[in-house]
Amino acid sequence: MQKHNALVSVDQLTNDLVAGLINRASAFKKGATSKLTRPVYAMNLFFENSTRTHTSFEMAERKLGMTVLDFNADTSSTSKGETLSDTLKTVQAIGVDFVAVRHSQNNYYDALLADDQFHMALANAGDGSGQHPSQCLLDLMTIHEEFGHFAGLKVVICGDLRHSRVARSNMQLLKQLGATLYFAGPEEWFAPEFAQYGQPAQLDDVLPEVDVVMLLRIQHERFAADETLSDAAFHTQYGLTTERAAHLKSSAIWLHPAPVNRDVEIADELVEAPQSRIFKQMTNGVFMRMAIIEHLLDQQHLIQH
């Protein structure tokens, strides 16, 4: 994981780098531009369904002036048994400079980063239940726009903790930046690894004191058939209902990586309420991914200074 032209985990992010990426993303949001040293080619290889992350990466690439090549997992040679490594090396050999990859396998990138023949810039767009660094960084950008800092903030992460790469990435980096974390949801969904980053809590107990409510989608597709909690039961017991939202401070905000299951994790009328930053997260995602891509391309001397 030491390659400088890859961002695959928040483990790679220092506080200074986080601050630099937020500042650069904010500059892009205000109209800053970047110039390439030559034509640069990108490809987004998504082996799991995605709307926001896939479209956001493509928009970021196009705003940076990159040429984006299409990729369809269903019609690619991976359907014939080709390994992910060989697919990426093929793309590299053809002349692609940057790839964003989403894959169902945790840590799919380990073998790639250990391979001296692999030198494309790589952004992890989500690996199984492992990491989602670009989502984490756009969440941090959104929080920073609101509060201007992270140290001392109180954040509750609520929902499908066990299967969430968003929860894992955010808890690591928020803890590193000085935030206090709580985890809410069914007790059996609290993974032991979370204990080093925060403490389990009842949502109703912590809502009056938190600054940020970070909601997570219930990933039914990752549960065993007899394991899921009904949507209605989850909403009543653990969701952000209008009644619960009324107990939040007026300065508090809520986030959700989306897709949102309305009236499950969050009441329908709260998705676009004044304290919601859900769609602002999506807007910030484009600019944060521009900052990430520029940072990675700069390691390959593809950005003009």
C-alpha positions as CSV (number, residue, x, y, z in Angstrom):
1,M,0.0,0.0,0.0
2,Q,3.0,2.3,-0.3
3,K,2.6,3.3,-3.9
4,H,2.1,7.1,-4.1
5,N,-0.2,6.9,-7.1
6,A,-2.9,4.9,-5.4
7,L,-5.5,5.8,-2.8
8,V,-7.1,2.6,-1.6
9,S,-7.6,3.1,2.2
10,V,-7.9,5.9,4.7
11,D,-4.9,4.3,6.5
12,Q,-2.8,6.2,3.9
13,L,-4.2,9.6,4.9
14,T,-2.3,11.9,7.3
15,N,-4.2,14.8,8.8
16,D,-2.2,17.2,6.6
17,L,-3.1,15.3,3.5
18,V,-6.8,15.4,4.5
19,A,-6.6,19.1,5.1
20,G,-4.9,19.6,1.7
21,L,-7.5,17.5,-0.2
22,I,-10.3,19.4,1.5
23,N,-8.7,22.7,0.6
24,R,-8.2,21.7,-3.0
25,A,-11.7,20.3,-3.3
26,S,-13.1,23.6,-1.9
27,A,-11.0,25.5,-4.5
28,F,-12.4,23.4,-7.3
29,K,-15.9,24.1,-5.9
30,K,-15.1,27.8,-6.2
31,G,-14.0,27.5,-9.8
32,A,-10.3,26.6,-9.7
33,T,-9.0,24.6,-12.7
34,S,-6.2,22.1,-13.3
35,K,-4.1,21.6,-16.4
36,L,-2.8,18.3,-17.7
37,T,0.7,17.9,-19.2
38,R,-0.6,15.7,-22.0
39,P,-3.9,13.9,-22.9
40,V,-4.8,11.7,-19.9
41,Y,-7.1,8.6,-20.1
42,A,-9.4,7.3,-17.4
43,M,-11.6,4.2,-16.9
44,N,-14.0,3.4,-14.2
45,L,-14.3,-0.4,-13.5
46,F,-17.3,-1.0,-11.3
47,F,-18.1,-4.6,-10.5
48,E,-21.0,-3.6,-8.2
49,N,-23.9,-1.4,-9.0
50,S,-23.4,2.3,-8.4
51,T,-25.0,5.6,-9.3
52,R,-23.4,8.3,-7.2
53,T,-19.8,7.1,-7.0
54,H,-19.6,6.0,-10.6
55,T,-21.1,9.2,-12.0
56,S,-19.2,11.3,-9.6
57,F,-15.8,9.9,-10.7
58,E,-16.7,10.3,-14.3
59,M,-17.8,13.9,-13.8
60,A,-14.6,14.6,-11.9
61,E,-12.5,13.1,-14.6
62,R,-14.2,15.1,-17.3
63,K,-14.0,18.4,-15.4
64,L,-10.3,17.8,-15.1
65,G,-10.1,17.4,-18.9
66,M,-9.5,13.7,-19.0
67,T,-10.8,11.3,-21.7
68,V,-13.0,8.7,-20.2
69,L,-13.2,5.2,-21.7
70,D,-16.3,3.0,-21.1
71,F,-16.2,-0.2,-19.2
72,N,-19.0,-2.7,-18.6
73,A,-18.3,-5.5,-16.2
74,D,-21.0,-7.7,-17.7
75,T,-19.5,-7.6,-21.2
76,S,-15.8,-7.5,-20.1
77,S,-13.4,-10.5,-20.2
78,T,-13.9,-11.0,-16.5
79,S,-17.1,-12.8,-17.5
80,K,-14.8,-15.3,-19.3
81,G,-12.7,-15.9,-16.3
82,E,-10.0,-13.2,-16.6
83,T,-8.7,-12.0,-13.3
84,L,-9.1,-8.5,-12.1
85,S,-5.3,-8.1,-12.2
86,D,-5.1,-9.1,-15.8
87,T,-8.0,-6.9,-16.7
88,L,-6.3,-3.9,-15.2
89,K,-2.9,-4.7,-16.7
90,T,-4.7,-4.9,-20.1
91,V,-6.2,-1.5,-19.6
92,Q,-2.8,-0.2,-18.5
93,A,-1.1,-1.7,-21.6
94,I,-3.7,0.0,-23.8
95,G,-2.7,3.4,-22.4
96,V,-5.1,4.2,-19.5
97,D,-3.5,6.4,-16.9
98,F,-6.1,6.3,-14.1
99,V,-8.7,3.8,-12.9
100,A,-11.4,3.9,-10.2
101,V,-12.3,0.4,-9.2
102,R,-15.2,-0.9,-7.2
103,H,-15.2,-4.6,-6.3
104,S,-17.0,-6.9,-4.0
105,Q,-13.8,-8.5,-2.7
106,N,-12.3,-6.9,0.4
107,N,-8.7,-5.7,-0.2
108,Y,-8.8,-6.5,-3.9
109,Y,-6.0,-4.0,-4.3
110,D,-3.3,-5.8,-2.2
111,A,-1.9,-7.9,-5.0
112,L,-2.0,-5.0,-7.5
113,L,0.0,-2.7,-5.2
114,A,2.6,-5.5,-4.6
115,D,3.1,-5.9,-8.4
116,D,5.9,-3.9,-9.8
117,Q,4.4,-4.1,-13.2
118,F,1.3,-2.2,-12.1
119,H,1.8,1.5,-12.3
120,M,-1.5,3.1,-13.2
121,A,-3.0,5.6,-10.8
122,L,-5.7,3.8,-8.8
123,A,-8.6,5.1,-6.6
124,N,-10.5,2.5,-4.6
125,A,-14.2,3.3,-5.2
126,G,-15.2,0.7,-2.6
127,D,-14.1,-2.8,-1.7
128,G,-16.7,-5.1,-0.2
129,S,-17.2,-4.2,3.4
130,G,-13.7,-2.8,3.6
131,Q,-12.9,0.7,2.6
132,H,-14.4,3.7,0.7
133,P,-11.8,6.5,1.0
134,S,-13.4,8.9,-1.5
135,Q,-16.8,8.7,0.3
136,C,-15.1,9.3,3.6
137,L,-13.3,12.4,2.3
138,L,-16.4,13.9,0.7
139,D,-18.2,13.4,4.1
140,L,-15.3,15.1,5.9
141,M,-15.4,18.0,3.4
142,T,-19.2,18.4,4.1
143,I,-18.6,18.3,7.8
144,H,-15.7,20.8,7.6
145,E,-17.8,23.2,5.5
146,E,-20.3,23.2,8.4
147,F,-18.1,23.4,11.5
148,G,-14.6,24.3,10.2
149,H,-12.9,21.6,12.3
150,F,-13.2,18.0,13.5
151,A,-11.6,17.9,17.0
152,G,-14.3,17.8,19.7
153,L,-17.2,17.1,17.3
154,K,-19.6,14.4,18.4
155,V,-20.7,12.0,15.7
156,V,-23.1,9.1,15.8
157,I,-22.9,6.5,13.0
158,C,-26.2,4.6,12.8
159,G,-27.4,1.7,10.7
160,D,-25.9,-1.4,9.1
161,L,-22.5,-1.0,10.7
162,R,-21.3,-4.6,10.1
163,H,-21.4,-4.4,6.3
164,S,-20.5,-0.8,5.8
165,R,-17.2,0.3,4.2
166,V,-18.4,3.9,4.8
167,A,-18.6,3.3,8.5
168,R,-15.2,1.7,8.7
169,S,-13.5,4.5,6.7
170,N,-15.3,7.3,8.5
171,M,-14.7,5.9,12.0
172,Q,-11.0,5.6,11.4
173,L,-10.4,9.1,10.0
174,L,-12.8,10.9,12.3
175,K,-11.2,9.3,15.3
176,Q,-7.8,10.3,13.9
177,L,-8.9,13.9,13.5
178,G,-10.2,14.1,17.1
179,A,-13.9,13.5,16.9
180,T,-15.8,11.5,19.5
181,L,-17.8,8.6,18.0
182,Y,-20.9,6.7,18.9
183,F,-22.4,3.7,17.1
184,A,-26.1,3.1,17.1
185,G,-28.3,0.3,15.7
186,P,-29.0,-3.4,16.5
187,E,-26.5,-4.7,19.0
188,E,-25.7,-7.7,16.8
189,W,-24.6,-5.4,14.0
190,F,-21.8,-3.9,16.1
191,A,-18.5,-5.4,15.1
192,P,-15.8,-5.9,17.8
193,E,-13.3,-3.9,15.7
194,F,-15.5,-0.7,16.2
195,A,-14.7,-0.6,20.0
196,Q,-11.3,1.0,19.4
197,Y,-13.0,4.0,17.6
198,G,-16.1,4.7,19.7
199,Q,-18.8,3.2,21.9
200,P,-22.2,1.7,21.2
201,A,-25.1,3.8,22.3
202,Q,-28.8,4.1,22.0
203,L,-29.7,6.7,19.4
204,D,-32.3,8.4,21.6
205,D,-29.7,8.8,24.4
206,V,-27.0,10.6,22.2
207,L,-29.1,12.7,19.8
208,P,-29.4,15.7,22.0
209,E,-25.6,16.1,22.2
210,V,-24.3,15.1,18.8
211,D,-23.2,17.4,16.0
212,V,-23.4,14.9,13.2
213,V,-25.8,12.0,12.5
214,M,-24.2,9.7,9.9
215,L,-26.9,7.3,8.6
216,L,-26.1,4.1,6.7
217,R,-28.2,2.1,4.3
218,I,-29.4,-1.4,5.3
219,Q,-27.6,-3.6,2.9
220,H,-30.1,-6.4,2.6
221,E,-28.1,-8.0,-0.2
222,R,-25.3,-8.8,2.2
223,F,-27.5,-10.5,4.9
224,A,-28.5,-14.1,5.2
225,A,-32.1,-14.7,4.2
226,D,-33.3,-15.1,7.7
227,E,-31.2,-12.4,9.2
228,T,-32.7,-9.1,8.1
229,L,-34.8,-6.8,10.2
230,S,-37.9,-5.5,8.5
231,D,-37.8,-2.0,7.2
232,A,-40.7,-0.9,9.3
233,A,-39.2,-2.3,12.5
234,F,-35.8,-0.8,11.8
235,H,-37.3,2.7,11.2
236,T,-39.3,2.5,14.4
237,Q,-36.4,1.2,16.6
238,Y,-33.3,2.8,15.0
239,G,-34.2,5.2,12.2
240,L,-34.0,9.0,12.2
241,T,-37.7,9.7,12.6
242,T,-39.2,13.2,12.7
243,E,-39.7,12.7,16.5
244,R,-36.1,11.8,17.0
245,A,-34.8,14.7,14.8
246,A,-36.7,17.1,17.0
247,H,-34.2,16.3,19.8
248,L,-31.2,17.3,17.8
249,K,-29.4,20.7,18.4
250,S,-30.4,23.3,15.8
251,S,-26.8,23.3,14.6
252,A,-26.6,19.5,14.1
253,I,-26.7,18.0,10.6
254,W,-27.3,14.6,9.2
255,L,-25.5,12.7,6.4
256,H,-26.2,9.6,4.3
257,P,-23.9,8.1,1.6
258,A,-27.1,7.0,-0.3
259,P,-28.9,5.4,-1.9
260,V,-31.4,6.4,0.7
261,N,-34.2,4.1,1.7
262,R,-36.8,6.6,2.7
263,D,-38.8,5.8,5.8
264,V,-36.2,3.1,6.7
265,E,-32.9,4.8,7.8
266,I,-34.5,8.2,7.7
267,A,-38.0,9.7,7.5
268,D,-39.0,10.7,4.0
269,E,-39.6,14.4,4.9
270,L,-36.1,14.6,6.5
271,V,-34.1,13.7,3.4
272,E,-34.3,17.2,2.1
273,A,-35.0,19.0,5.3
274,P,-32.9,22.2,6.3
275,Q,-30.5,20.2,8.4
276,S,-29.9,17.5,5.8
277,R,-26.7,17.5,3.9
278,I,-27.4,14.4,1.8
279,F,-27.5,16.1,-1.6
280,K,-24.7,18.5,-0.7
281,Q,-22.6,15.4,-0.1
282,M,-23.2,14.4,-3.7
283,T,-22.2,17.8,-5.0
284,N,-19.1,17.8,-2.8
285,G,-18.2,14.3,-4.1
286,V,-17.4,15.6,-7.5
287,F,-15.0,18.2,-6.2
288,M,-13.4,15.9,-3.7
289,R,-12.8,13.3,-6.4
290,M,-11.3,15.9,-8.6
291,A,-8.8,16.7,-5.8
292,I,-8.1,13.0,-5.3
293,I,-7.5,12.3,-9.0
294,E,-5.3,15.5,-9.3
295,H,-3.3,14.4,-6.3
296,L,-2.7,10.9,-7.8
297,L,-1.9,12.2,-11.3
298,D,0.6,14.7,-9.9
299,Q,2.6,11.7,-8.6
300,Q,2.9,10.7,-12.3
301,H,3.9,14.2,-13.4
302,L,0.7,14.6,-15.4
303,I,-0.3,17.9,-13.7
304,Q,1.1,21.2,-14.9
305,H,2.3,23.6,-12.1
